[in-house]
Structures are given as C-alpha cells and as structure tokens.
C-alpha cells in the first residue's frame, strides 16, 4: 500500500519560510558588504576561492562548475566578465582541445586576498556573533543533516 502523502503543518511551514527568508537576507547583506568593501560580487569571490584552493590555481571549467555547484552556462557568462577584469584567464586544456582550464591571474589572487579579511569579518559579525556557541553547533548539525539527506 502506498504511503499517504503528508504535507507540512502550518507550524512546519512557518519554520521553513523563516529559514528561507532569513538565509536570503543573510546572503543579501553579506553580498552587499562584500561588494561595498572589496568591489567583488559573491560570484566573483566563490570562483576565486575555488581557484585559490585548486592545485596550481587552475581548474577545468566543468570541474569548477561542479565544485561551486553552478550551471555551466551561468559559469561561462560569469567567467567572461571576470576575464575582462583581468581576474582569471581561460586556456585551452592540453589533454582535451574541447575543454578549457580556468586560471587564477595575479590580479585575481590579489583581489581574493584583499577581500578575504573583510568578508570573514562580515561573516563573524552577521552570523557567528549573532549565535550562542550552542546555536552555532546546532546550525552546523542542521546543515550537515540536510546536506546528507539531500545527497542520498
């Protein structure tokens, strides 16, 4: 017998909406602070972070898209804007002429390093400092549980 379809209760929906709306406000405020303080968008910072952590500061575009969980078309458009600003460059991938490698340029590395302290300061002020140590631990548990559930 198929399991009955169960919808969230009114209280569960209220928690869900509060979670979504608060997360969106936090992302918006963090993004605005990053842009104001450093001139980088959240997307720029995400790409630069992934490249700075990659071996040789380079990744195939498909690997970069997977790593930052973006669609390849979105990444391609964003990389074009970053390339015009001298933050990254695209090179033909040696092992496969159909692909490109995205390489962190010195200007991009400098921009990332300059943005890191202001961004992490904002994370501390807007997220970490707003929570007690117990709430922060609970938020970590919640995030890990949801990620595990979603990747099953």
DRENLOBA-38691 format. One record per residue: residue number from 1; x, y, z negated of N, C-alpha, C in turn. Coordinates in steps of 0.001 Angstrom, whole numbers, plus 524288, in hexadecimal, padded with zeros to 5 digits. Layout:
residues N
+-----+-------+-------+-------+-------+-------+-------+-------+-------+-------+
! seq !   n_X !   n_Y !   n_Z !  ca_X !  ca_Y !  ca_Z !   c_X !   c_Y !   c_Z !
+-----+-------+-------+-------+-------+-------+-------+-------+-------+-------+
! NUM !     X !     Y !     Z !     X !     Y !     Z !     X !     Y !     Z !
...
+-----+-------+-------+-------+-------+-------+-------+-------+-------+-------+
END
This chain:
residues 152
+-----+-------+-------+-------+-------+-------+-------+-------+-------+-------+
! seq !   n_X !   n_Y !   n_Z !  ca_X !  ca_Y !  ca_Z !   c_X !   c_Y !   c_Z !
+-----+-------+-------+-------+-------+-------+-------+-------+-------+-------+
!   1 ! 8034A ! 7FB66 ! 80000 ! 80000 ! 80000 ! 80000 ! 8037D ! 804E1 ! 80000 !
!   2 ! 80298 ! 80894 ! 8039B ! 805D5 ! 80D47 ! 803D2 ! 80533 ! 81093 ! 7FEDF !
!   3 ! 8098B ! 812F7 ! 7FD63 ! 80984 ! 8164B ! 7F8CD ! 80648 ! 81B31 ! 7F9D9 !
!   4 ! 8033B ! 81CC3 ! 7F60C ! 7FFF1 ! 8216A ! 7F6A5 ! 8036D ! 8263D ! 7F738 !
!   5 ! 801DF ! 82993 ! 7FAA7 ! 804BF ! 82E70 ! 7FB8A ! 80392 ! 8322B ! 7F710 !
!   6 ! 807A8 ! 833D5 ! 7F479 ! 80707 ! 83733 ! 7EFF0 ! 80960 ! 83C8B ! 7F115 !
!   7 ! 8065C ! 84093 ! 7F060 ! 8082D ! 845E5 ! 7F143 ! 80A12 ! 84844 ! 7EC20 !
!   8 ! 80D71 ! 84C32 ! 7EC80 ! 80F35 ! 84EBD ! 7E7A8 ! 80AAD ! 85153 ! 7E4CF !
!   9 ! 80B22 ! 85167 ! 7DFB5 ! 8072E ! 8541A ! 7DC87 ! 8080E ! 859FF ! 7DD06 !
!  10 ! 8045A ! 85CF5 ! 7DB1A ! 804CA ! 862A6 ! 7DB1D ! 809B2 ! 8645F ! 7D824 !
!  11 ! 80AC3 ! 861D9 ! 7D3B6 ! 80F56 ! 86330 ! 7D092 ! 81461 ! 861C5 ! 7D373 !
!  12 ! 8146E ! 85D49 ! 7D5FB ! 8190B ! 85BAB ! 7D8FC ! 81A07 ! 85F62 ! 7DD93 !
!  13 ! 815DD ! 86113 ! 7E01F ! 81673 ! 864D5 ! 7E46A ! 81877 ! 86A16 ! 7E278 !
!  14 ! 816CF ! 86BA7 ! 7DDD6 ! 818AD ! 87097 ! 7DBA1 ! 81E8F ! 87045 ! 7DAA7 !
!  15 ! 8206F ! 86BE0 ! 7D89E ! 8260C ! 86B25 ! 7D7BC ! 828E9 ! 86B23 ! 7DCF4 !
!  16 ! 826C1 ! 8686D ! 7E0C2 ! 82923 ! 86817 ! 7E5F8 ! 829B1 ! 86D7F ! 7E85E !
!  17 ! 82579 ! 87092 ! 7E84C ! 825A4 ! 875D5 ! 7EA95 ! 82975 ! 87953 ! 7E7B2 !
!  18 ! 82982 ! 878FE ! 7E285 ! 82D21 ! 87C22 ! 7DF71 ! 832C0 ! 87AB8 ! 7E0C6 !
!  19 ! 833CB ! 875AE ! 7E15D ! 83901 ! 873D2 ! 7E2D2 ! 83A97 ! 87608 ! 7E820 !
!  20 ! 83733 ! 8758F ! 7EC08 ! 8385B ! 87782 ! 7F145 ! 83916 ! 87D6B ! 7F15F !
!  21 ! 83580 ! 88033 ! 7EEF9 ! 835BD ! 885E3 ! 7EF19 ! 83A85 ! 887F4 ! 7EC37 !
!  22 ! 83BC9 ! 885A2 ! 7E7C9 ! 8405C ! 88754 ! 7E4CD ! 8455B ! 88626 ! 7E7C6 !
!  23 ! 845A8 ! 88199 ! 7EA28 ! 84A3A ! 88029 ! 7ED3E ! 84AEB ! 883EE ! 7F1C8 !
!  24 ! 846AB ! 88559 ! 7F456 ! 846F8 ! 888FC ! 7F8C3 ! 848B9 ! 88E67 ! 7F6FF !
!  25 ! 846AD ! 89040 ! 7F294 ! 84858 ! 8955A ! 7F089 ! 84E27 ! 8952D ! 7EF36 !
!  26 ! 84FE8 ! 8910A ! 7ECB2 ! 8556C ! 89081 ! 7EB4E ! 858D9 ! 8908E ! 7F02D !
!  27 ! 8575C ! 88D94 ! 7F42A ! 85A5D ! 88D71 ! 7F909 ! 85A7C ! 892D3 ! 7FBA7 !
!  28 ! 85619 ! 89588 ! 7FB9D ! 855C4 ! 89AAF ! 7FE07 ! 85944 ! 89E9D ! 7FB2C !
!  29 ! 85900 ! 89EAA ! 7F600 ! 85C22 ! 8A258 ! 7F2F1 ! 861F0 ! 8A112 ! 7F37C !
!  30 ! 86353 ! 89C13 ! 7F336 ! 868D1 ! 89A89 ! 7F3E9 ! 86AC2 ! 89C0E ! 7F957 !
!  31 ! 86792 ! 89B28 ! 7FD48 ! 8690C ! 89C82 ! 802A3 ! 869C9 ! 8A258 ! 8035A !
!  32 ! 86658 ! 8A56B ! 80103 ! 866BF ! 8AB1F ! 80168 ! 86BA5 ! 8AD10 ! 7FE9F !
!  33 ! 86CC7 ! 8AAD7 ! 7FA11 ! 87182 ! 8AC5D ! 7F739 ! 87662 ! 8AAFE ! 7FA5B !
!  34 ! 8766E ! 8A647 ! 7FCA5 ! 87AEC ! 8A49E ! 7FFC3 ! 87BBB ! 8A858 ! 80459 !
!  35 ! 87794 ! 8A990 ! 8071D ! 877DB ! 8AD1A ! 80BA1 ! 879B3 ! 8B288 ! 809F0 !
!  36 ! 87769 ! 8B486 ! 805BF ! 878D5 ! 8B9B6 ! 803C1 ! 87E78 ! 8B9F7 ! 801E9 !
!  37 ! 88010 ! 8B5FE ! 7FEE7 ! 88542 ! 8B605 ! 7FC7B ! 889A7 ! 8B4BF ! 8004E !
!  38 ! 8887F ! 8B199 ! 80458 ! 88CB9 ! 8AF78 ! 80793 ! 88BFE ! 8B02A ! 80D6B !
!  39 ! 8873B ! 8B161 ! 80F2D ! 88631 ! 8B1C5 ! 814C2 ! 8853A ! 8AC81 ! 81758 !
!  40 ! 88557 ! 8A84E ! 81444 ! 88446 ! 8A313 ! 81666 ! 87EAC ! 8A181 ! 81530 !
!  41 ! 87C45 ! 89EC9 ! 818DF ! 87722 ! 89C89 ! 817E4 ! 877D4 ! 89755 ! 8150A !
!  42 ! 8739C ! 8955B ! 81300 ! 873C4 ! 89037 ! 8107A ! 87582 ! 88C15 ! 81469 !
!  43 ! 873B6 ! 88C8C ! 81942 ! 87553 ! 888E0 ! 81D57 ! 87B21 ! 8892A ! 81E70 !
!  44 ! 87D35 ! 88DF2 ! 81EB7 ! 882DC ! 88E9D ! 81F77 ! 885D1 ! 88BD9 ! 81B1F !
!  45 ! 88441 ! 88CE5 ! 8164A ! 886F6 ! 88ABB ! 811C1 ! 886B6 ! 884C4 ! 811D7 !
!  46 ! 88236 ! 882A1 ! 81341 ! 88184 ! 87CF5 ! 8137C ! 88542 ! 87A84 ! 8176D !
!  47 ! 885A4 ! 87CD7 ! 81C09 ! 8892D ! 87ADD ! 82020 ! 88EDB ! 87B66 ! 81E67 !
!  48 ! 8903C ! 87FFA ! 81C4D ! 8959F ! 880E1 ! 81AA6 ! 8972F ! 87D39 ! 81631 !
!  49 ! 8939C ! 87C32 ! 81299 ! 894AD ! 8788D ! 80E51 ! 895DA ! 8731A ! 81075 !
!  50 ! 8928F ! 8713A ! 813FD ! 89357 ! 86BFB ! 81639 ! 89890 ! 86BA8 ! 81912 !
!  51 ! 899E1 ! 86FAA ! 81C17 ! 89ED6 ! 86FA0 ! 81EF7 ! 8A37D ! 8700F ! 81B45 !
!  52 ! 8A2F0 ! 87319 ! 8171D ! 8A750 ! 873BB ! 81378 ! 8A868 ! 86EAE ! 81085 !
!  53 ! 8A472 ! 86B68 ! 80FED ! 8A518 ! 8666B ! 80D2E ! 8A6CF ! 861FC ! 810CB !
!  54 ! 8A662 ! 862CD ! 815E2 ! 8A7A3 ! 85EB4 ! 819B0 ! 8AD8A ! 85E4A ! 81A7A !
!  55 ! 8AF41 ! 8599A ! 81BB3 ! 8B4C6 ! 858C5 ! 81CDC ! 8B65D ! 85C11 ! 8218C !
!  56 ! 8BA80 ! 85F1F ! 820E6 ! 8BC57 ! 8627F ! 8251A ! 8B8C4 ! 8670B ! 82646 !
!  57 ! 8B4EE ! 86808 ! 822D9 ! 8B123 ! 86C43 ! 82395 ! 8AE5D ! 86BEC ! 828D8 !
!  58 ! 8AD21 ! 86721 ! 82A74 ! 8AA71 ! 86657 ! 82F72 ! 8A6CA ! 861AF ! 82F0C !
!  59 ! 8A276 ! 86213 ! 831E2 ! 89E9A ! 85DDC ! 83220 ! 89C36 ! 85DBB ! 83794 !
!  60 ! 89AD9 ! 85912 ! 83949 ! 897B0 ! 858AD ! 83E0C ! 89280 ! 85B4D ! 83CF6 !
!  61 ! 8903E ! 85DB6 ! 840E7 ! 88B5B ! 8608C ! 8400F ! 8870C ! 85CF2 ! 83E0F !
!  62 ! 886D5 ! 85827 ! 84001 ! 882D1 ! 8547C ! 83E30 ! 8839F ! 85316 ! 83872 !
!  63 ! 88886 ! 85290 ! 836D6 ! 889AC ! 85159 ! 83163 ! 8886B ! 85603 ! 82DDB !
!  64 ! 88997 ! 85AAC ! 82FB4 ! 88856 ! 85F64 ! 82CC5 ! 8826E ! 85FDC ! 82C0D !
!  65 ! 87F7F ! 85EFD ! 8302E ! 879C5 ! 85F45 ! 82FDE ! 877B3 ! 85B60 ! 82BDA !
!  66 ! 879CA ! 856A0 ! 82BEA ! 87812 ! 852A9 ! 8282C ! 87998 ! 8542A ! 8229D !
!  67 ! 87E40 ! 8562D ! 82204 ! 88037 ! 85785 ! 81CD3 ! 87D00 ! 85BD6 ! 81A47 !
!  68 ! 87B65 ! 85FB8 ! 81D4C ! 87874 ! 8640D ! 81B09 ! 8728E ! 8636A ! 81BD9 !
!  69 ! 87110 ! 85F11 ! 81E43 ! 86B99 ! 85D9D ! 81F0F ! 86895 ! 861AD ! 82239 !
!  70 ! 86AF3 ! 86339 ! 8269A ! 86878 ! 866CA ! 82A4E ! 8678B ! 863E5 ! 82F64 !
!  71 ! 86391 ! 8659A ! 83248 ! 862CA ! 8639C ! 83794 ! 86727 ! 865C0 ! 83B00 !
!  72 ! 868B1 ! 862A5 ! 83ED8 ! 86D21 ! 86430 ! 8421C ! 86C20 ! 86936 ! 84524 !
!  73 ! 86749 ! 86A21 ! 846C8 ! 86633 ! 86EF7 ! 849B2 ! 866C4 ! 873BD ! 84622 !
!  74 ! 864E7 ! 87360 ! 84158 ! 86582 ! 877AF ! 83D9E ! 86B4C ! 878C0 ! 83CB2 !
!  75 ! 86E4C ! 87490 ! 83BED ! 873E4 ! 87523 ! 83AF2 ! 8768F ! 877B1 ! 83F9A !
!  76 ! 87543 ! 875FD ! 84445 ! 877BC ! 8780E ! 848F3 ! 876F4 ! 87DF6 ! 84967 !
!  77 ! 8722C ! 87FC6 ! 84882 ! 87111 ! 88564 ! 848C6 ! 8740F ! 88853 ! 84482 !
!  78 ! 87420 ! 8861F ! 83FE2 ! 876D1 ! 888B6 ! 83B89 ! 87CB8 ! 888E9 ! 83C85 !
!  79 ! 87EDF ! 884A5 ! 83E81 ! 88479 ! 88485 ! 83F9E ! 885F7 ! 88899 ! 843BA !
!  80 ! 8828D ! 88972 ! 84776 ! 88393 ! 88D7A ! 84B6C ! 88435 ! 892D6 ! 848ED !
!  81 ! 880CF ! 8940E ! 8453B ! 88130 ! 8991A ! 84289 ! 8862A ! 8995C ! 83F3D !
!  82 ! 88784 ! 89510 ! 83CAC ! 88C3A ! 894FA ! 8396C ! 89124 ! 89551 ! 83CC7 !
!  83 ! 890F9 ! 892E5 ! 8414E ! 89579 ! 892FF ! 844DC ! 89662 ! 8988B ! 846DE !
!  84 ! 89231 ! 89B4E ! 84827 ! 892B3 ! 8A0B4 ! 849FF ! 89508 ! 8A441 ! 845C6 !
!  85 ! 89451 ! 8A2E2 ! 840E1 ! 89676 ! 8A5F7 ! 83C88 ! 89BF0 ! 8A419 ! 83AF8 !
!  86 ! 89DED ! 8A018 ! 83DA4 ! 8A338 ! 89E3E ! 83CA2 ! 8A3CD ! 89AE4 ! 837CA !
!  87 ! 89F77 ! 898BE ! 835CD ! 89FB3 ! 89588 ! 83116 ! 8A123 ! 88FDA ! 83244 !
!  88 ! 89F82 ! 88E00 ! 836C3 ! 8A099 ! 8889D ! 8386E ! 8A1EE ! 888B3 ! 83E3D !
!  89 ! 8A3E1 ! 88446 ! 8402C ! 8A46A ! 883A0 ! 845D4 ! 8A2C9 ! 87E0C ! 84723 !
!  90 ! 8A11D ! 87D65 ! 84BE5 ! 89FB8 ! 87831 ! 84DD2 ! 8A409 ! 87661 ! 85177 !
!  91 ! 8A59E ! 87189 ! 850B7 ! 8A998 ! 86F2A ! 85415 ! 8A764 ! 86A1D ! 8564F !
!  92 ! 8A923 ! 868DA ! 85AF3 ! 8A7A3 ! 863DD ! 85D49 ! 8A9C8 ! 85F89 ! 859D7 !
!  93 ! 8A68E ! 85BB3 ! 858A7 ! 8A842 ! 85743 ! 8556F ! 8ABA0 ! 853B6 ! 858CA !
!  94 ! 8B05E ! 852C3 ! 85708 ! 8B43A ! 84FE5 ! 85A24 ! 8B266 ! 84A5E ! 85B89 !
!  95 ! 8B005 ! 847A0 ! 857DB ! 8AE88 ! 8422D ! 858B6 ! 8A99D ! 84192 ! 85C05 !
!  96 ! 8A6A6 ! 845C8 ! 85CC6 ! 8A1BD ! 84564 ! 85FA9 ! 8A0A2 ! 84ABB ! 86218 !
!  97 ! 8A113 ! 84B15 ! 8672F ! 8A087 ! 85027 ! 869D4 ! 89B01 ! 8525D ! 86979 !
!  98 ! 89738 ! 84F2D ! 867C5 ! 891DA ! 85125 ! 86759 ! 890F0 ! 85424 ! 8624D !
!  99 ! 8945D ! 85373 ! 85E78 ! 8937D ! 855DB ! 8595E ! 8972D ! 85A5B ! 8584D !
! 100 ! 895E0 ! 85D4C ! 85455 ! 8992D ! 861A7 ! 852BB ! 89A89 ! 8610C ! 84CFF !
! 101 ! 89F15 ! 86322 ! 84BA8 ! 8A098 ! 8638F ! 84631 ! 8A001 ! 8693B ! 8449C !
! 102 ! 89E20 ! 869FE ! 83FEB ! 89D96 ! 86F37 ! 83DD0 ! 8A235 ! 87006 ! 83A28 !
! 103 ! 8A513 ! 8743C ! 83AFD ! 8A9E2 ! 8753C ! 83811 ! 8A949 ! 87A54 ! 8350A !
! 104 ! 8AAC4 ! 87A28 ! 83012 ! 8AAAE ! 87ECA ! 82CCC ! 8AF29 ! 8825C ! 82E58 !
! 105 ! 8ADEA ! 8872A ! 82FD1 ! 8B1DE ! 88B06 ! 8313C ! 8B3F3 ! 88DB2 ! 82C49 !
! 106 ! 8B8AC ! 88FF5 ! 82C83 ! 8BAB7 ! 892C2 ! 827F3 ! 8B6ED ! 896EA ! 825E6 !
! 107 ! 8B46A ! 899B0 ! 82973 ! 8B09E ! 89DAE ! 827D5 ! 8AC06 ! 89B37 ! 824E7 !
! 108 ! 8AA51 ! 8969A ! 82694 ! 8A619 ! 893D5 ! 823E4 ! 8A7CA ! 891E1 ! 81E96 !
! 109 ! 8AC97 ! 88FF5 ! 81E4E ! 8AEB8 ! 88E1E ! 81956 ! 8AF18 ! 892A1 ! 81572 !
! 110 ! 8B0DB ! 89713 ! 81750 ! 8B14A ! 89BBD ! 81400 ! 8ABE2 ! 89D8B ! 81230 !
! 111 ! 8A81B ! 89D8D ! 815B6 ! 8A2CA ! 89F26 ! 8145A ! 8A078 ! 89B6E ! 8104F !
! 112 ! 8A173 ! 89657 ! 810FD ! 89F6F ! 8927B ! 80D4D ! 8A1E1 ! 89344 ! 807EC !
! 113 ! 8A70C ! 893DC ! 807C6 ! 8A9B4 ! 894AB ! 802BF ! 8A7B9 ! 899A1 ! 80011 !
! 114 ! 8A6EC ! 89DBB ! 80326 ! 8A506 ! 8A2A3 ! 800F4 ! 89F6B ! 8A24E ! 7FF06 !
! 115 ! 89C5F ! 89EC8 ! 8012A ! 896DA ! 89E42 ! 7FFAE ! 8960B ! 89A8B ! 7FB18 !
! 116 ! 899D1 ! 89732 ! 7FA19 ! 89902 ! 89315 ! 7F641 ! 89805 ! 89528 ! 7F0BF !
! 117 ! 89B4D ! 898A4 ! 7EED1 ! 89A91 ! 89A9B ! 7E978 ! 8956E ! 89DA2 ! 7E8ED !
! 118 ! 89432 ! 8A147 ! 7EC74 ! 88F27 ! 8A3F5 ! 7EBE4 ! 88A7E ! 8A02C ! 7EC30 !
! 119 ! 88AD6 ! 89C4F ! 7EF9F ! 8867F ! 8989B ! 7F024 ! 885F4 ! 89543 ! 7EB40 !
! 120 ! 88A49 ! 89338 ! 7E94E ! 88A01 ! 88FF1 ! 7E49E ! 88873 ! 89324 ! 7DFD4 !
! 121 ! 889E1 ! 89817 ! 7DFB6 ! 88827 ! 89B8C ! 7DB80 ! 88237 ! 89C20 ! 7DBAF !
! 122 ! 88015 ! 89CCA ! 7E055 ! 87A64 ! 89D35 ! 7E0EB ! 877B1 ! 8981E ! 7DF5C !
! 123 ! 879F1 ! 893AF ! 7E0C8 ! 877BB ! 88E98 ! 7DF36 ! 8778B ! 88E4B ! 7D940 !
! 124 ! 87BD1 ! 88FE2 ! 7D6C5 ! 87BF2 ! 88FCA ! 7D103 ! 877B2 ! 89356 ! 7CECF !
! 125 ! 87771 ! 89837 ! 7D0AF ! 873C7 ! 89C0C ! 7CE80 ! 86E10 ! 89A92 ! 7CF7B !
! 126 ! 86CE7 ! 898BE ! 7D42B ! 86775 ! 897DD ! 7D5B7 ! 86568 ! 8926E ! 7D471 !
! 127 ! 868E5 ! 88E9D ! 7D3E0 ! 86729 ! 8893E ! 7D2F9 ! 86932 ! 88729 ! 7CDC6 !
! 128 ! 86E43 ! 886B7 ! 7CD3F ! 87089 ! 88435 ! 7C8A5 ! 86F15 ! 8871C ! 7C3A4 !
! 129 ! 86FD6 ! 88C4D ! 7C39B ! 86ECA ! 88F50 ! 7BED7 ! 86902 ! 88F9B ! 7BD6E !
! 130 ! 86591 ! 88E77 ! 7C10F ! 85FF3 ! 88EA3 ! 7BFFE ! 85E1B ! 889C5 ! 7BD11 !
! 131 ! 8615D ! 885BD ! 7BCDD ! 85FD3 ! 880B6 ! 7BA97 ! 86314 ! 87F7A ! 7B5BF !
! 132 ! 8609F ! 87C9A ! 7B229 ! 86397 ! 87A84 ! 7ADC3 ! 866D3 ! 875F7 ! 7AFC9 !
! 133 ! 86AD3 ! 87441 ! 7ACE5 ! 86DC9 ! 86FA4 ! 7AE9A ! 86A47 ! 86ADC ! 7AF74 !
! 134 ! 8664F ! 86A43 ! 7AC2C ! 862B3 ! 865D4 ! 7ACC1 ! 85F7E ! 86651 ! 7B1C8 !
! 135 ! 85DB5 ! 86B10 ! 7B2F2 ! 85AB6 ! 86BE9 ! 7B7C1 ! 85E1D ! 86B16 ! 7BC8E !
! 136 ! 862F6 ! 86CD3 ! 7BC3E ! 8668F ! 86C0D ! 7C09F ! 86770 ! 8663A ! 7C195 !
! 137 ! 86830 ! 8633B ! 7BD6C ! 868D5 ! 85D91 ! 7BDF7 ! 863E4 ! 85B1A ! 7C040 !
! 138 ! 85F58 ! 85CE6 ! 7BE6B ! 85A63 ! 85AD7 ! 7C072 ! 859C1 ! 85C37 ! 7C63C !
! 139 ! 85B60 ! 860F4 ! 7C7C8 ! 85B18 ! 86280 ! 7CD49 ! 85E9A ! 85EF6 ! 7D094 !
! 140 ! 86332 ! 85DB2 ! 7CE8F ! 866B6 ! 85A19 ! 7D14F ! 86455 ! 854B5 ! 7D1E3 !
! 141 ! 861E6 ! 852CA ! 7CDB7 ! 85F4C ! 84DAF ! 7CDF2 ! 85AD5 ! 84DC2 ! 7D1DC !
! 142 ! 857CD ! 851F6 ! 7D1D0 ! 8536B ! 85284 ! 7D56D ! 85550 ! 85274 ! 7DB13 !
! 143 ! 85955 ! 85582 ! 7DC33 ! 85B6C ! 855C2 ! 7E187 ! 85D7B ! 8506C ! 7E340 !
! 144 ! 86053 ! 84DC1 ! 7DFD5 ! 8627A ! 84898 ! 7E12F ! 85E22 ! 844A0 ! 7E217 !
! 145 ! 85A2F ! 844C3 ! 7DED9 ! 855CD ! 84119 ! 7DF66 ! 852E2 ! 8420C ! 7E481 !
! 146 ! 851C9 ! 84705 ! 7E5B4 ! 84F0A ! 8483E ! 7EA93 ! 85243 ! 846B7 ! 7EF59 !
! 147 ! 85757 ! 847EB ! 7EF40 ! 85AAE ! 84695 ! 7F3B6 ! 85AD2 ! 840AB ! 7F484 !
! 148 ! 85B52 ! 83DC6 ! 7F046 ! 85B60 ! 83804 ! 7F0B0 ! 85638 ! 83600 ! 7F2EE !
! 149 ! 851E3 ! 8382C ! 7F0FF ! 84CB7 ! 83695 ! 7F2E7 ! 84C20 ! 837C2 ! 7F8BA !
! 150 ! 84E09 ! 83C42 ! 7FA69 ! 84D63 ! 83DE4 ! 7FFDA ! 85109 ! 83AFF ! 803A1 !
! 151 ! 8554C ! 838E3 ! 801AA ! 858EF ! 83626 ! 80520 ! 857FC ! 83049 ! 80551 !
! 152 ! 8542E ! 82E72 ! 80277 ! 852D8 ! 828DA ! 802B5 ! 8505A ! 8277B ! 807D3 !
+-----+-------+-------+-------+-------+-------+-------+-------+-------+-------+
END
